[in-house]
């Protein structure tokens, strides 16, 4: 296990790599690998462990009985998921967690995270503070999504999302974590209509794109806003 990498993640920030081996044993940590499209958690299940993505990525999705899909988030390497459900184990999961690619996940028993052990390890205080910070960040990400889908037009939703990606990544040239269908599901729009709108935006000089790579044209983009 790469303790140097784990120590750099947001959930373990401030904890030395040399402390992690003992710490993960205390937290009943274990790892599991998943193939593309494999379910990590299914809606309707009870969850007791939060997950930290060691490599790969997962999508948080909601699927109704008619087959409609809504992607809430893409969880990348170094990020955590299911912490809210793990903190409320009596609640059934309302979403699916699905591997987007070959993925390895470190699972942590949330009860062990929140409950101080008999040896009163110092790392618990760090971990609880980090968990609170992670959950606050997740709330912000949900707020961002609500902002993206507030616009009634597909173009407005695309502009909001792509503008956010450019600001977050600090460049007008960037990649997004979604393919076309996943982006449409995330923005709650029809894929064909969204693809048509992207083509119009490219013709209008707002951007250029190829698959999941985008380049925003600064002056034209500012004029459109």
Backbone as CSV, one residue per row, in Angstrom:
resi,resn,N_x,N_y,N_z,CA_x,CA_y,CA_z,C_x,C_y,C_z
1,UNK,0.840,-1.195,0.000,0.000,0.000,0.000,0.878,1.249,0.000
2,UNK,0.493,2.247,-0.782,1.290,3.460,-0.918,0.922,4.457,0.182
3,UNK,1.606,4.359,1.312,1.293,5.223,2.452,1.646,6.687,2.185
4,UNK,2.668,6.906,1.370,3.052,8.280,1.023,1.901,8.971,0.298
5,UNK,1.277,8.267,-0.641,0.141,8.834,-1.380,-1.053,9.047,-0.467
6,UNK,-1.382,8.053,0.346,-2.545,8.144,1.225,-2.418,9.327,2.181
7,UNK,-1.203,9.578,2.664,-0.975,10.678,3.602,-1.217,12.044,2.966
8,UNK,-1.203,12.099,1.631,-1.410,13.368,0.934,-2.883,13.626,0.605
9,UNK,-3.748,12.649,0.837,-5.167,12.838,0.528,-5.829,13.718,1.578
10,UNK,-6.960,14.307,1.209,-7.628,15.256,2.103,-8.078,14.614,3.406
11,UNK,-8.469,13.352,3.371,-8.980,12.715,4.585,-7.863,12.397,5.589
12,UNK,-6.623,12.231,5.091,-5.503,11.907,5.979,-4.495,13.052,6.093
13,UNK,-4.891,14.244,5.695,-3.987,15.394,5.766,-3.523,15.629,7.208
14,UNK,-2.205,15.835,7.362,-1.657,16.100,8.688,-1.209,14.861,9.435
15,UNK,-1.372,13.699,8.807,-0.975,12.435,9.434,0.237,11.877,8.694
16,UNK,1.268,11.538,9.417,2.525,11.085,8.817,2.359,9.693,8.202
17,UNK,3.029,9.452,7.066,2.961,8.129,6.436,3.378,7.002,7.371
18,UNK,4.320,7.287,8.275,4.804,6.259,9.196,3.732,5.828,10.200
19,UNK,2.711,6.667,10.399,1.635,6.351,11.338,0.501,5.577,10.685
20,UNK,0.479,5.550,9.360,-0.686,5.036,8.662,-0.915,3.539,8.820
21,UNK,0.150,2.755,8.831,-0.030,1.309,8.900,-0.796,0.914,10.158
22,UNK,-0.369,1.420,11.292,-1.056,1.142,12.555,-2.444,1.753,12.548
23,UNK,-2.538,2.955,12.012,-3.799,3.684,11.984,-4.855,2.938,11.177
24,UNK,-4.481,2.449,9.984,-5.447,1.764,9.127,-5.908,0.452,9.753
25,UNK,-5.031,-0.177,10.503,-5.422,-1.384,11.222,-6.464,-1.052,12.281
26,UNK,-6.280,0.057,12.964,-7.224,0.510,13.980,-8.584,0.836,13.363
27,UNK,-8.553,1.348,12.126,-9.783,1.744,11.439,-10.395,0.598,10.631
28,UNK,-9.850,-0.603,10.792,-10.307,-1.787,10.059,-10.299,-1.529,8.549
29,UNK,-9.231,-0.884,8.097,-9.118,-0.562,6.676,-8.805,-1.787,5.831
30,UNK,-9.412,-1.848,4.651,-9.098,-2.916,3.700,-9.297,-2.380,2.286
31,UNK,-8.646,-2.997,1.326,-8.736,-2.532,-0.058,-9.443,-3.565,-0.923
32,UNK,-10.038,-3.054,-2.009,-10.708,-3.931,-2.969,-10.619,-3.293,-4.351
33,UNK,-10.431,-4.140,-5.378,-10.326,-3.660,-6.751,-11.625,-3.919,-7.510
34,UNK,-11.930,-3.008,-8.460,-13.152,-3.101,-9.254,-12.830,-2.900,-10.731
35,UNK,-13.589,-3.558,-11.571,-13.455,-3.377,-13.013,-14.429,-2.300,-13.482
36,UNK,-14.234,-1.789,-14.697,-15.104,-0.757,-15.255,-16.552,-1.232,-15.283
37,UNK,-17.460,-0.398,-14.758,-18.876,-0.714,-14.749,-19.342,-1.529,-13.563
38,UNK,-18.405,-1.955,-12.715,-18.777,-2.769,-11.559,-19.335,-1.883,-10.440
39,UNK,-20.356,-2.395,-9.760,-20.963,-1.652,-8.648,-20.091,-1.769,-7.405
40,UNK,-19.848,-0.623,-6.771,-19.164,-0.594,-5.487,-20.213,-0.659,-4.380
41,UNK,-21.229,0.189,-4.498,-22.402,0.171,-3.625,-23.637,0.287,-4.496
42,UNK,-24.707,-0.364,-4.081,-25.975,-0.272,-4.796,-27.001,0.484,-3.966
43,UNK,-27.883,1.191,-4.647,-28.991,1.863,-3.971,-29.809,0.822,-3.220
44,UNK,-30.253,1.199,-2.025,-31.048,0.286,-1.213,-30.245,-0.480,-0.189
45,UNK,-28.917,-0.310,-0.198,-28.073,-1.026,0.754,-27.720,-0.138,1.942
46,UNK,-27.327,-0.775,3.035,-26.818,-0.056,4.204,-25.299,0.012,4.101
47,UNK,-24.736,1.122,4.508,-23.292,1.340,4.374,-22.680,1.618,5.738
48,UNK,-21.583,0.956,6.020,-20.859,1.183,7.267,-19.441,1.689,7.043
49,UNK,-18.988,1.637,5.779,-17.616,2.054,5.487,-17.597,3.117,4.394
50,UNK,-16.794,4.141,4.587,-16.556,5.132,3.551,-15.414,4.642,2.672
51,UNK,-15.354,5.126,1.445,-14.325,4.679,0.523,-13.375,5.792,0.121
52,UNK,-12.105,5.466,-0.006,-11.083,6.374,-0.526,-10.545,5.754,-1.805
53,UNK,-10.645,6.472,-2.924,-10.198,5.957,-4.209,-8.672,6.040,-4.284
54,UNK,-8.024,4.876,-4.354,-6.557,4.826,-4.423,-6.063,5.020,-5.854
55,UNK,-6.786,4.474,-6.817,-6.560,4.796,-8.226,-7.835,4.493,-8.994
56,UNK,-7.992,5.167,-10.139,-9.227,5.049,-10.903,-10.228,6.116,-10.490
57,UNK,-11.516,5.844,-10.683,-12.567,6.799,-10.314,-13.913,6.089,-10.284
58,UNK,-14.866,6.683,-9.577,-16.224,6.148,-9.517,-17.217,7.282,-9.755
59,UNK,-18.383,6.931,-10.247,-19.475,7.883,-10.384,-20.536,7.609,-9.335
60,UNK,-21.118,8.681,-8.814,-22.255,8.581,-7.917,-23.492,8.837,-8.766
61,UNK,-24.347,7.824,-8.929,-25.469,7.909,-9.858,-26.790,7.577,-9.169
62,UNK,-27.843,8.178,-9.696,-29.194,7.832,-9.261,-29.971,7.367,-10.482
63,UNK,-30.537,6.184,-10.406,-31.273,5.602,-11.520,-32.687,5.265,-11.054
64,UNK,-33.699,5.769,-11.791,-35.070,5.461,-11.395,-35.563,4.193,-12.091
65,UNK,-36.789,3.767,-11.787,-37.299,2.498,-12.309,-37.582,2.557,-13.806
66,UNK,-37.587,3.762,-14.397,-37.797,3.909,-15.833,-36.478,3.973,-16.602
67,UNK,-35.371,3.870,-15.893,-34.076,3.862,-16.557,-33.441,5.224,-16.720
68,UNK,-34.055,6.261,-16.160,-33.471,7.598,-16.233,-32.295,7.686,-15.253
69,UNK,-31.215,8.296,-15.711,-29.991,8.359,-14.920,-29.613,9.802,-14.615
70,UNK,-29.152,10.010,-13.389,-28.672,11.325,-12.969,-27.347,11.129,-12.261
71,UNK,-26.276,11.707,-12.800,-24.954,11.597,-12.180,-24.751,12.775,-11.228
72,UNK,-24.555,12.466,-9.966,-24.350,13.511,-8.970,-22.904,13.976,-8.916
73,UNK,-21.968,13.035,-9.060,-20.562,13.423,-8.924,-19.651,12.349,-9.494
74,UNK,-18.456,12.778,-9.864,-17.382,11.874,-10.256,-16.311,11.952,-9.172
75,UNK,-16.005,10.826,-8.556,-15.036,10.782,-7.460,-13.709,10.284,-8.011
76,UNK,-12.705,11.142,-7.968,-11.406,10.841,-8.576,-10.446,10.220,-7.562
77,UNK,-9.281,9.838,-8.065,-8.216,9.306,-7.225,-7.886,10.285,-6.099
78,UNK,-7.846,9.769,-4.867,-7.535,10.604,-3.712,-8.748,11.180,-3.016
79,UNK,-9.937,10.992,-3.596,-11.162,11.519,-3.002,-11.957,10.408,-2.313
80,UNK,-12.873,10.814,-1.442,-13.657,9.843,-0.677,-15.127,9.911,-1.082
81,UNK,-15.862,8.859,-0.752,-17.289,8.803,-1.043,-17.999,7.977,0.034
82,UNK,-19.321,8.116,0.074,-20.202,7.364,0.980,-20.014,7.717,2.451
83,UNK,-19.295,8.808,2.733,-19.071,9.166,4.129,-20.365,9.575,4.827
84,UNK,-21.279,10.235,4.100,-22.534,10.660,4.715,-23.401,9.464,5.080
85,UNK,-23.532,8.523,4.148,-24.323,7.327,4.439,-23.681,6.478,5.528
86,UNK,-22.365,6.417,5.537,-21.678,5.639,6.565,-21.900,6.249,7.947
87,UNK,-22.036,7.580,7.990,-22.292,8.255,9.266,-23.739,8.082,9.732
88,UNK,-24.621,7.671,8.818,-26.027,7.426,9.155,-26.396,6.022,8.661
89,UNK,-25.856,4.997,9.292,-26.005,3.623,8.802,-27.438,3.112,8.754
90,UNK,-28.358,3.772,9.453,-29.756,3.333,9.422,-30.450,3.751,8.118
91,UNK,-29.840,4.703,7.392,-30.412,5.189,6.140,-29.981,4.306,4.970
92,UNK,-30.948,3.983,4.108,-30.621,3.233,2.903,-29.996,4.157,1.870
93,UNK,-29.012,3.670,1.137,-28.412,4.456,0.069,-29.453,4.723,-1.015
94,UNK,-29.502,5.955,-1.486,-30.425,6.332,-2.556,-29.715,6.455,-3.889
95,UNK,-28.431,6.115,-3.908,-27.623,6.247,-5.120,-26.800,4.982,-5.320
96,UNK,-26.310,4.816,-6.555,-25.356,3.750,-6.869,-23.963,4.352,-6.958
97,UNK,-22.965,3.580,-6.574,-21.569,3.958,-6.753,-20.973,2.951,-7.734
98,UNK,-20.514,3.449,-8.902,-20.087,2.564,-9.986,-18.686,2.945,-10.454
99,UNK,-17.837,1.940,-10.626,-16.472,2.179,-11.107,-16.508,2.632,-12.564
100,UNK,-15.822,3.729,-12.859,-15.757,4.270,-14.218,-14.664,3.567,-15.016
101,UNK,-13.680,3.030,-14.319,-12.510,2.395,-14.924,-11.939,1.409,-13.913
102,UNK,-10.808,0.811,-14.241,-10.141,-0.041,-13.257,-9.864,0.800,-12.010
103,UNK,-10.347,0.338,-10.878,-10.324,1.167,-9.671,-9.972,0.340,-8.441
104,UNK,-9.190,0.940,-7.556,-8.922,0.316,-6.260,-9.366,1.265,-5.161
105,UNK,-10.033,0.716,-4.168,-10.629,1.531,-3.110,-10.186,1.037,-1.741
106,UNK,-9.845,1.974,-0.881,-9.563,1.690,0.514,-10.823,2.002,1.318
107,UNK,-11.353,1.018,2.013,-12.556,1.202,2.825,-12.168,1.387,4.288
108,UNK,-12.881,2.299,4.953,-12.624,2.616,6.352,-13.922,2.523,7.136
109,UNK,-13.898,1.813,8.229,-15.070,1.692,9.096,-15.337,3.035,9.767
110,UNK,-16.459,3.651,9.423,-16.727,5.011,9.908,-16.907,5.050,11.423
111,UNK,-17.410,3.961,12.013,-17.571,3.926,13.471,-16.216,4.017,14.154
112,UNK,-15.214,3.371,13.558,-13.876,3.423,14.114,-13.240,4.795,13.903
113,UNK,-13.663,5.484,12.845,-13.148,6.831,12.583,-13.665,7.807,13.640
114,UNK,-14.951,7.693,13.970,-15.594,8.666,14.850,-15.439,8.352,16.332
115,UNK,-15.157,7.091,16.649,-15.067,6.686,18.041,-13.612,6.563,18.455
116,UNK,-13.234,7.283,19.510,-11.858,7.230,19.986,-11.549,5.837,20.533
117,UNK,-10.369,5.332,20.148,-9.982,4.006,20.609,-9.428,4.096,22.037
118,UNK,-9.320,2.964,22.728,-8.827,2.969,24.122,-7.455,3.609,24.292
119,UNK,-6.619,3.513,23.248,-5.276,4.093,23.346,-5.266,5.591,23.094
120,UNK,-6.453,6.146,22.788,-6.605,7.595,22.593,-5.600,8.147,21.589
121,UNK,-5.552,7.526,20.396,-4.601,7.921,19.351,-4.826,9.371,18.907
122,UNK,-3.727,10.102,18.762,-3.830,11.503,18.350,-4.441,11.658,16.968
123,UNK,-4.245,10.642,16.108,-4.692,10.786,14.729,-6.210,10.916,14.599
124,UNK,-6.960,10.448,15.613,-8.417,10.539,15.516,-8.886,11.994,15.417
125,UNK,-8.255,12.867,16.184,-8.637,14.283,16.129,-8.383,14.855,14.739
126,UNK,-7.226,14.514,14.150,-6.920,14.956,12.787,-7.960,14.420,11.814
127,UNK,-8.266,13.155,11.961,-9.170,12.491,11.025,-10.574,13.075,11.090
128,UNK,-11.070,13.335,12.273,-12.413,13.896,12.421,-12.485,15.299,11.833
129,UNK,-11.454,16.106,12.068,-11.421,17.444,11.476,-11.386,17.354,9.955
130,UNK,-10.560,16.432,9.439,-10.469,16.261,7.988,-11.792,15.794,7.401
131,UNK,-12.471,14.894,8.101,-13.764,14.392,7.626,-14.778,15.523,7.556
132,UNK,-14.795,16.389,8.555,-15.716,17.528,8.548,-15.421,18.438,7.360
133,UNK,-14.140,18.660,7.073,-13.748,19.496,5.943,-14.181,18.863,4.625
134,UNK,-14.005,17.540,4.502,-14.397,16.831,3.288,-15.897,16.943,3.063
135,UNK,-16.683,16.768,4.119,-18.145,16.818,4.000,-18.615,18.222,3.628
136,UNK,-17.933,19.240,4.163,-18.269,20.619,3.800,-17.979,20.862,2.327
137,UNK,-16.862,20.317,1.850,-16.507,20.455,0.437,-17.526,19.759,-0.457
138,UNK,-18.010,18.601,-0.015,-19.031,17.890,-0.790,-20.313,18.715,-0.890
139,UNK,-20.673,19.384,0.195,-21.859,20.251,0.167,-21.690,21.376,-0.848
140,UNK,-20.467,21.913,-0.926,-20.189,22.963,-1.903,-20.325,22.424,-3.326
141,UNK,-19.820,21.214,-3.554,-19.918,20.617,-4.892,-21.362,20.397,-5.294
142,UNK,-22.203,20.008,-4.341,-23.620,19.846,-4.638,-24.245,21.197,-4.974
143,UNK,-23.811,22.239,-4.263,-24.289,23.587,-4.559,-23.882,24.003,-5.967
144,UNK,-22.644,23.658,-6.361,-22.182,23.981,-7.715,-23.061,23.300,-8.759
145,UNK,-23.394,22.036,-8.512,-24.231,21.335,-9.489,-25.594,22.007,-9.601
146,UNK,-26.169,22.363,-8.464,-27.469,23.047,-8.487,-27.365,24.332,-9.304
147,UNK,-26.230,25.037,-9.144,-26.011,26.257,-9.925,-25.951,25.937,-11.411
148,UNK,-25.250,24.859,-11.780,-25.114,24.494,-13.189,-26.457,24.179,-13.841
149,UNK,-27.353,23.527,-13.121,-28.619,23.088,-13.730,-29.761,24.066,-13.489
150,UNK,-29.433,25.220,-12.899,-30.484,26.225,-12.658,-30.968,26.845,-13.962
151,UNK,-30.051,27.045,-14.903,-30.430,27.650,-16.184,-31.452,26.773,-16.907
152,UNK,-32.415,27.425,-17.556,-33.438,26.684,-18.300,-32.920,26.218,-19.654
153,UNK,-31.825,26.821,-20.127,-31.297,26.463,-21.439,-30.116,25.512,-21.308
154,UNK,-29.948,24.660,-22.314,-28.818,23.736,-22.331,-27.510,24.510,-22.432
155,UNK,-27.510,25.557,-23.241,-26.286,26.358,-23.382,-25.893,26.983,-22.048
156,UNK,-26.864,27.474,-21.329,-26.579,28.074,-20.032,-25.972,27.077,-19.054
157,UNK,-26.465,25.855,-19.083,-25.929,24.814,-18.206,-24.497,24.445,-18.608
158,UNK,-24.274,24.350,-19.905,-22.927,24.028,-20.386,-21.946,25.141,-20.039
159,UNK,-22.344,26.376,-20.246,-21.465,27.499,-19.936,-21.116,27.534,-18.450
160,UNK,-22.108,27.279,-17.611,-21.872,27.291,-16.174,-20.890,26.186,-15.777
161,UNK,-21.118,24.987,-16.284,-20.261,23.855,-15.920,-18.846,24.021,-16.468
162,UNK,-18.730,24.392,-17.735,-17.410,24.527,-18.351,-16.630,25.700,-17.764
163,UNK,-17.331,26.768,-17.426,-16.677,27.897,-16.775,-16.109,27.476,-15.417
164,UNK,-16.895,26.701,-14.677,-16.426,26.216,-13.377,-15.200,25.326,-13.540
165,UNK,-15.220,24.446,-14.538,-14.078,23.555,-14.767,-12.823,24.362,-15.113
166,UNK,-12.986,25.393,-15.928,-11.843,26.232,-16.288,-11.266,26.932,-15.056
167,UNK,-12.147,27.449,-14.194,-11.679,28.123,-12.984,-11.028,27.138,-12.021
168,UNK,-11.637,25.966,-11.863,-11.106,24.978,-10.927,-9.740,24.466,-11.370
169,UNK,-9.580,24.261,-12.683,-8.323,23.724,-13.194,-7.316,24.803,-13.545
170,UNK,-7.749,26.072,-13.512,-6.834,27.188,-13.722,-6.356,27.354,-15.146
171,UNK,-7.141,26.885,-16.114,-6.757,26.994,-17.516,-7.985,26.921,-18.401
172,UNK,-7.883,27.535,-19.588,-8.973,27.450,-20.557,-8.899,26.148,-21.360
173,UNK,-7.804,25.404,-21.189,-7.655,24.088,-21.820,-7.751,23.026,-20.729
174,UNK,-8.734,22.181,-20.797,-8.923,21.222,-19.717,-9.699,19.998,-20.205
175,UNK,-9.669,18.964,-19.386,-10.452,17.757,-19.620,-11.524,17.648,-18.547
176,UNK,-12.664,17.114,-18.916,-13.715,16.871,-17.942,-13.778,15.366,-17.668
177,UNK,-14.312,14.955,-16.519,-14.299,13.531,-16.163,-15.449,12.723,-16.764
178,UNK,-16.263,13.356,-17.641,-17.434,12.691,-18.190,-17.341,12.491,-19.693
179,UNK,-17.924,11.395,-20.196,-18.162,11.289,-21.637,-19.457,12.030,-21.953
180,UNK,-19.906,12.007,-23.217,-21.081,12.794,-23.602,-22.332,12.396,-22.819
181,UNK,-22.590,11.097,-22.739,-23.786,10.657,-22.037,-23.733,11.015,-20.562
182,UNK,-22.567,10.847,-19.961,-22.417,11.168,-18.545,-22.568,12.662,-18.288
183,UNK,-22.044,13.485,-19.194,-22.198,14.934,-19.041,-23.663,15.327,-19.150
184,UNK,-24.367,14.723,-20.107,-25.800,15.000,-20.252,-26.557,14.586,-19.000
185,UNK,-26.199,13.432,-18.450,-26.861,12.969,-17.226,-26.557,13.903,-16.062
186,UNK,-25.316,14.381,-15.982,-24.934,15.274,-14.890,-25.694,16.596,-14.976
187,UNK,-25.863,17.099,-16.192,-26.544,18.388,-16.378,-28.049,18.229,-16.535
188,UNK,-28.521,16.972,-16.482,-29.961,16.690,-16.563,-30.573,17.195,-17.871
189,UNK,-29.924,16.867,-18.985,-30.404,17.265,-20.307,-30.345,16.059,-21.251
190,UNK,-30.997,16.171,-22.393,-30.957,15.128,-23.404,-29.606,15.141,-24.118
191,UNK,-29.026,13.960,-24.323,-27.694,13.878,-24.907,-27.652,14.464,-26.315
192,UNK,-28.613,14.105,-27.168,-28.608,14.592,-28.552,-28.733,16.104,-28.604
193,UNK,-29.633,16.639,-27.771,-29.822,18.087,-27.728,-28.565,18.783,-27.222
194,UNK,-27.899,18.184,-26.245,-26.674,18.774,-25.714,-25.554,18.740,-26.751
195,UNK,-25.424,17.609,-27.456,-24.387,17.503,-28.490,-24.619,18.514,-29.597
196,UNK,-25.875,18.718,-29.947,-26.226,19.719,-30.964,-25.863,21.118,-30.496
197,UNK,-26.107,21.384,-29.213,-25.788,22.712,-28.665,-24.278,22.935,-28.608
198,UNK,-23.525,21.899,-28.286,-22.064,22.020,-28.282,-21.536,22.362,-29.672
199,UNK,-22.124,21.739,-30.687,-21.723,22.041,-32.070,-22.008,23.496,-32.412
200,UNK,-23.167,24.001,-31.964,-23.521,25.406,-32.211,-22.559,26.338,-31.479
201,UNK,-22.201,25.973,-30.256,-21.287,26.805,-29.477,-19.909,26.854,-30.127
202,UNK,-19.494,25.746,-30.731,-18.216,25.725,-31.434,-18.277,26.599,-32.687
203,UNK,-19.387,26.533,-33.427,-19.563,27.376,-34.613,-19.628,28.851,-34.241
204,UNK,-20.166,29.132,-33.059,-20.266,30.522,-32.599,-18.948,31.046,-32.040
205,UNK,-17.931,30.207,-32.003,-16.613,30.648,-31.550,-16.436,30.691,-30.048
206,UNK,-17.346,30.039,-29.317,-17.238,30.051,-27.860,-16.195,29.061,-27.356
207,UNK,-16.034,27.972,-28.085,-15.133,26.929,-27.614,-14.784,25.976,-28.759
208,UNK,-13.794,25.157,-28.518,-13.507,24.011,-29.377,-13.389,22.809,-28.455
209,UNK,-13.682,21.638,-29.002,-13.634,20.448,-28.158,-13.382,19.199,-28.989
210,UNK,-12.853,18.202,-28.322,-12.683,16.873,-28.914,-12.850,15.861,-27.791
211,UNK,-13.900,15.073,-27.887,-14.253,14.116,-26.836,-14.416,14.864,-25.512
212,UNK,-13.592,14.563,-24.511,-13.766,15.232,-23.212,-12.746,16.345,-22.986
213,UNK,-12.066,16.776,-24.059,-11.106,17.882,-23.970,-11.738,19.154,-24.517
214,UNK,-11.629,20.240,-23.752,-12.250,21.503,-24.136,-11.243,22.646,-24.100
215,UNK,-11.459,23.604,-24.980,-10.711,24.858,-24.954,-11.718,25.986,-25.076
216,UNK,-11.802,26.817,-24.052,-12.711,27.956,-24.081,-12.016,29.143,-24.733
217,UNK,-12.714,29.810,-25.643,-12.174,30.987,-26.312,-12.528,32.201,-25.473
218,UNK,-11.528,32.751,-24.834,-11.727,33.744,-23.778,-12.603,34.918,-24.183
219,UNK,-12.268,35.635,-25.265,-12.997,36.854,-25.599,-14.430,36.563,-26.028
220,UNK,-14.600,35.536,-26.852,-15.940,35.187,-27.283,-16.784,34.719,-26.115
221,UNK,-16.149,33.983,-25.192,-16.854,33.454,-24.042,-17.342,34.594,-23.154
222,UNK,-16.481,35.589,-22.937,-16.874,36.720,-22.111,-18.022,37.503,-22.749
223,UNK,-17.999,37.620,-24.069,-19.071,38.330,-24.757,-20.398,37.592,-24.608
224,UNK,-20.336,36.241,-24.674,-21.554,35.462,-24.562,-22.167,35.602,-23.174
225,UNK,-21.294,35.610,-22.132,-21.798,35.781,-20.778,-22.444,37.153,-20.600
